[in-house]
Structures are given as structure tokens and as C-alpha cells.
């Protein structure tokens, strides 16, 4: 897991890579309605939503996509943990690319504009924060470019 202090920090570290340039464009897209999923082929999907709607009881991990979260208008509270330290709550679903895990993670506060990037070996739980909107992105783990864009 990696936390970037803001979009500029992510751009400074990973901005030379096409998939991260596209991810930054998606994170910065203003005015998108809440709860509507957008995609760049099967390489990147994004959605703007309130954190209370994104909150889950279990920690959630993905295998084919990196999980990216960036609060838009407030701080977001999250928990993260390596999946190796958790108990399986559900089997992995190839249809949703999700697996739910039970256990306790390390709590983090993501400040407005910060960016969390969690890998396939990590699980994330978003905690509900009233009146906080965030952008969630799922970015392919494969390659450095989007071959279809």
C-alpha cells in the first residue's frame, strides 16, 4: 500500500507511466455524478461516491486491479491489511474481482486530495464519513500502458 499526499505527488512519482497519467485524469474529473461508473476499456474504472455508500463491513481485496481511493471534499477514514493476516470471509469471485476478508487492519486518515494505492495482496475497508466524497478507481495490474487507448 502506498499513500501519496496529493495528486501532484502521485504525478511526480508515477506520472511518466501512461496508466497513472490516465488514472490522474480520472481522479481529477470534476462534475461527474455520484454513483456512475466510468471506464477506459477494461484497464481503468472510476466512480465518484460518498464514503458512507462505499463503506463495507469486511475488508475487500482484488486480484486483477489495484485499488485507488482519493477523497474529494473531506478526509476519508480507511483500514488496510495484508490479506495474509486476515481470515477469509468469502471465496474470490472472478466475476467481481473481489474477495472479502475479516480481521482488523491499520487505520489511516486520507486527507482531501491524497491518493491511496493498494495492491492485490492488500485488503481495504472504507469507513463511513458523513459528507465526504471520494473517487474510487480500479487500475489494471498488467503493464504500464493501456493497450486499447
N, C-alpha and C positions, 0 to 999 in steps of 0.2 A: 504494500500500500504506500501511496505517496500523496502528500498534501502539498499543493502549490499555493502560495499566499494570495495569488491573484492570476488573472488571465495573462498578464504581461510576463509573470514568472514562468508559467507553462510555455508561453511562446519563446521565451529566452532559452529554456532547456530543451524543448522538443519541437519548436516551431519550424525547423528545417525538414521535418518529416511530413509528407503530404497528408497522411491520415490525421495528424494532430492539427495541421492547418485547417482542415475541414471540420474537425471537432470544435476548434475555437470559433469558427464561423457559426456553427450551430449553437454554441453556448451564448454567443453574442446576439443572436437573432431576437430582436425586441418585437413586441406586439403580437406574438403568436398566442392564440387562445389556449386556455388551460385544458389539459387532458387530451390534446390532439397529438398523436404520434406522427412524426415526420421521419423519412428515411432517405438515405443515399444508397440505393441498391440494397444489398444485404450486408454492407460493410459498416453502416452507421445509422442508428436510430436515435431520435431525441424527442423529449416531451417536456413541456413546462407544466408544473403542477404544484399545489400546496403540499408541504411536507406532511401534514396530517393525513392526506389522501395517499401518500407514498409510504407511510409507516406500516411496518409489519410486526407481527408477534415474534416471528423467528428471524434469525439471520439468514440471508439469502446469498448463494454463490452461483456463479455462471462458469461455464467451461469454454465457450466459444467466443465470448465477448468480455472486454474489460468494462468495468462498471465505473462510470464517471458521474459525479454529482457536483453541482455548483449553485450555491444559494444566490438568489437574485436580489431580494429586498429585506434580508434579515439574516440572523445566524441560524444554522441548522445543527442539530444535535444528532450524532450518529454513534453507532458501535461497530467496531470491526474486530475480526478474529481470524487467525489461520484456521482453515477447515479441519486440519489435523488435530486441533484441540477441542473440537465440538462433537456433539452427538447427532447422528443423522435423524432428522425428523421425517423426511420424505425421500424416496429414491429420486435420482436425477431424471428429469424429463427432457428428452431430446426435442420434443415439440415446443417447449417454452424456454429451453436452455436455462433452467433453474433447478436448484436443489435447496431445500430448506434444512436448516441446522438449528439445534437447541444448544444453549450454553450462554456463557457470559463473554462479552467482548470488552475491548478497551474503548472507553468513551472519548469522543473528540467533539470539539465545537468548531464547525466550519464557519468562518466569518463571511459576511457578504462578499461575493466575488472570488472567494477561494475555490480551489478545484481539488476534489478527491479523485484519485485513480486507484481502483482496486483490481488486482489480478485474479485469475481463475483459482488460485489456491487460497483466496480470502473470501470471507463472508461479511456482508454488510447489513445492518439494520438501521433504518431511518427512524428516529424518534419524532413523534408529532410535536410540532412547534406552531402554535396558532399564528396566523397571518404571515407565515414565511413561505415564499415561493422559491422553488428551485428548478433548475434544468437537470434532467437525468439524460445521460447518453450511454448507449451500448456500442462500443467500438470493437471491431473485429480484432482478434489476437493475431491474425495472419498478416504477414507482410507489413511494409512501410507505406504502401500506396493503395489507392482504391483502383483496382484494375478496370473497373467498369465506369469510372468517371474521369 
